[in-house]
């Protein structure tokens, strides 16, 4: 356990709801990013100049947002330890 985890007090219902709202907003952003990635991939297949590195960066951004959303998720077991 980290020092931070040992000192975290139980979350109030209001705080849990607030964090869940942020988690949900991040999940929506992830959905938009992945949709755009799919559209760019389709454009690349049609011959438009979309570098592979660009698609990887978009995927990495979505992965990072997913990690962030899990870290603030009040229902995630890793958050509450």
FENKA-V635205 format. One record per residue. N is the residue number from 1. RES is the residue in one letter. SS is DSSP state (h for helix, s for strand, l for the rest). PHI is phi in whole degrees, -180 to 180 (999 if undefined). Layout:
# FENKA-V635205
N/RES/SS/PHI ; N/RES/SS/PHI
This chain:
# FENKA-V635205
1/X/l/999 ; 2/X/l/-87 ; 3/X/h/-62 ; 4/X/h/-62 ; 5/X/h/-64 ; 6/X/h/-72 ; 7/X/h/-103 ; 8/X/l/-76 ; 9/X/l/-80 ; 10/X/l/-57 ; 11/X/l/-84 ; 12/X/l/-73 ; 13/X/h/-60 ; 14/X/h/-62 ; 15/X/h/-66 ; 16/X/h/-61 ; 17/X/h/-66 ; 18/X/h/-62 ; 19/X/h/-65 ; 20/X/h/-63 ; 21/X/h/-63 ; 22/X/h/-64 ; 23/X/h/-58 ; 24/X/h/-64 ; 25/X/h/-65 ; 26/X/h/-64 ; 27/X/h/-63 ; 28/X/h/-64 ; 29/X/h/-63 ; 30/X/h/-59 ; 31/X/h/-61 ; 32/X/h/-65 ; 33/X/h/-61 ; 34/X/h/-68 ; 35/X/h/-64 ; 36/X/h/-63 ; 37/X/h/-61 ; 38/X/h/-61 ; 39/X/h/-67 ; 40/X/h/-66 ; 41/X/h/-62 ; 42/X/h/-64 ; 43/X/h/-62 ; 44/X/h/-63 ; 45/X/h/-66 ; 46/X/l/-83 ; 47/X/l/104 ; 48/X/l/-74 ; 49/X/l/-77 ; 50/X/l/-118 ; 51/X/l/-62 ; 52/X/h/-59 ; 53/X/h/-61 ; 54/X/h/-64 ; 55/X/h/-63 ; 56/X/h/-66 ; 57/X/h/-63 ; 58/X/h/-64 ; 59/X/h/-62 ; 60/X/h/-62 ; 61/X/h/-62 ; 62/X/h/-64 ; 63/X/h/-62 ; 64/X/h/-64 ; 65/X/h/-65 ; 66/X/h/-64 ; 67/X/h/-61 ; 68/X/h/-62 ; 69/X/h/-66 ; 70/X/h/-70 ; 71/X/h/-69 ; 72/X/h/-98 ; 73/X/l/-67 ; 74/X/l/-69 ; 75/X/l/-98 ; 76/X/l/-79 ; 77/X/h/-62 ; 78/X/h/-66 ; 79/X/h/-69 ; 80/X/h/-90 ; 81/X/l/-78
